[in-house]
Amino acid sequence: MTKTKTMILAALCFALGLVLPSAFHMIGAGTVFLPMHIPVLICGLVCGWQYGGACGLLVPLVSSLLTGMPPLFPTAPAMMLELCAYGVLTGLLYHHFRAPLYPSLIGAMLGGRVVSGLANAFFMGIAGKAYGLSAFVAASFVTALPGIILQLVAVPVLVIALQKSGAINGPRAAA
C-alpha cells in the first residue's frame, strides 16, 4: 500500500472509532460491545503498528473531549493505553512477526487487556477508587464477553473482505 492510502485508511479507522461508540451508546450497548476497539484493531492489522498505535492512543482522548465518553479521568487515560496496545500489538504480530490473522488478533486482545488492568489499577488508585483482580476480570472478560465475540467475528471478516476485494494487501514485513 502507498503511504497515502495507509494514511487514508488510518483516518477512516480513527473516524469510525469516534462514530461507532456514539451509535452503540445510543442503544445502551457501548460498554458491552466495545465499539471503539474494533476500528483500532482493524487499523493495526491493515495499516501497521505505528498507525494502529496512534489511532488507539488518540481515539479515546478525542472522543472524551468531544463527547464526554469515556470520562476524561480516570477512564480515558487507561483506555488510551489499552487501545494503543491493541493497535501496536496487532500491527507487530500481523506484519512484523507475520503471525496469522486470528493469533495476531487474540494476542493483541490479551496483551491489551493486561495493559488495561495495569493502567486501570494505576489511574483508579490515583483517583482513590478501588480496583482489584475481581474488577479487572469482570470488566475485561465477563462484561466484555459480547464485545470480545463481536471482535473475534467482525474484525477478521472485515480484514479478509478488504484483502479479497484488493482494497488492501495481506500482511507485509515491517519497514
Secondary structure, DSSP 8 states (H G I E B T S, - for coil): --HHHHHHHHHHHHHHHHHHHHHHHHTT-HHHH-TTHHHHHHHHHHH-HHHHHHHHHHHHHHHHHHH--S-TTTHHHHHHHHHHHHHHHHHIIIIIS---HHHHHHHHHHHHHHHHHHHHHHHHHHHT----HHHHHIIIIITTHHHHHHHHHHHHHHHHHHHHHTSS-------
